[in-house]
């Protein structure tokens, strides 16, 4: 939801990374394509119609990046180094469809 600066994931999309705990908050540390570090706050939810899902709030990030509906967001887990805390870290790429010379291409933000 670009307007609300919140992103929703089905829990099945993130189950490899996080243990589900209804209502619990967690932090996601990411590095964008420019090398800038960001921390997002996530929450686990259950909905009887859609099942388990994760909501991640990232208002400052989405404002600075100018995120829009239909942008593609790709999280890639980055292995922790020995000197780092045992905490999940991710690289983040955002792509936007651009129409150029009559063809659709995806540009990275």
C-alpha positions in Angstrom: 0.0 0.0 0.0 2.2 2.9 -1.2 -0.3 5.4 0.1 -0.1 4.1 3.7 3.7 3.4 3.5 3.1 -0.2 4.5 3.9 -3.4 2.7 2.1 -6.7 3.2 3.6 -10.2 2.6 1.9 -13.5 2.9 3.6 -15.4 5.7 4.5 -18.2 3.2 6.7 -15.6 1.4 8.8 -14.9 4.5 8.4 -18.2 6.5 12.1 -19.1 5.6 13.3 -16.0 7.5 10.9 -15.5 10.4 9.1 -17.7 13.0 5.4 -16.7 13.1 4.3 -15.1 16.4 0.8 -13.5 16.2 0.9 -9.8 17.1 4.7 -9.8 17.8 6.9 -6.9 16.4 10.2 -7.6 14.8 12.9 -5.5 13.0 14.2 -6.0 9.5 17.6 -4.6 8.7 18.1 -4.0 5.0 20.7 -2.3 2.7 19.4 -0.6 -0.4 21.1 -0.6 -3.8 23.1 2.5 -2.8 24.5 0.8 0.3 22.4 2.8 2.7 21.1 0.9 5.8 17.5 0.9 6.8 15.5 -0.7 9.6 11.8 -1.6 9.1 9.3 -2.6 11.8 7.2 -5.7 11.0 4.2 -7.3 12.7 2.7 -10.8 12.4 -1.1 -11.0 11.9 -3.7 -13.7 11.2 -6.8 -13.0 9.2 -9.6 -15.7 8.8 -10.0 -15.0 5.1 -6.4 -14.7 4.0 -4.5 -16.5 6.7 -1.1 -15.5 8.2 0.6 -12.4 6.9 3.3 -9.9 7.8 2.9 -6.1 7.7 6.1 -4.0 7.4 6.1 -0.3 8.0 8.6 1.8 6.2 7.4 5.4 5.9 10.7 7.2 5.6 12.1 4.7 3.1 9.0 4.7 0.9 8.9 8.5 0.9 12.6 9.0 0.1 12.4 6.3 -2.7 9.1 7.7 -4.1 7.5 4.2 -4.0 4.4 3.8 -6.1 1.8 1.1 -6.4 3.0 -1.8 -8.6 6.7 -1.2 -7.9 8.4 -4.6 -7.5 10.2 -5.1 -4.2 12.8 -7.9 -3.9 14.3 -8.8 -0.5 17.4 -11.0 -0.6 18.8 -12.4 2.7 22.4 -11.5 3.3 24.4 -13.9 5.4 25.6 -12.5 8.7 29.3 -12.0 9.3 30.9 -13.4 12.4 31.3 -9.9 13.9 27.6 -9.2 13.5 24.8 -10.1 15.8 22.6 -13.1 15.0 20.0 -11.0 13.2 18.5 -11.3 9.8 19.9 -8.9 7.3 18.6 -8.3 3.8 19.5 -6.5 0.6 16.6 -4.7 -1.0 16.0 -3.9 -4.7 13.0 -2.0 -6.0 12.0 -2.0 -9.6 9.5 0.1 -11.5 8.0 -0.6 -14.9 8.9 2.1 -17.4 7.5 2.4 -20.9 10.3 3.2 -23.3 10.1 3.4 -27.1 6.8 1.3 -27.0 8.3 -1.4 -24.8 7.9 -2.1 -21.0 11.2 -2.4 -19.2 12.0 -2.6 -15.5 14.2 0.1 -14.0 15.8 -0.2 -10.6 15.2 2.6 -8.1 
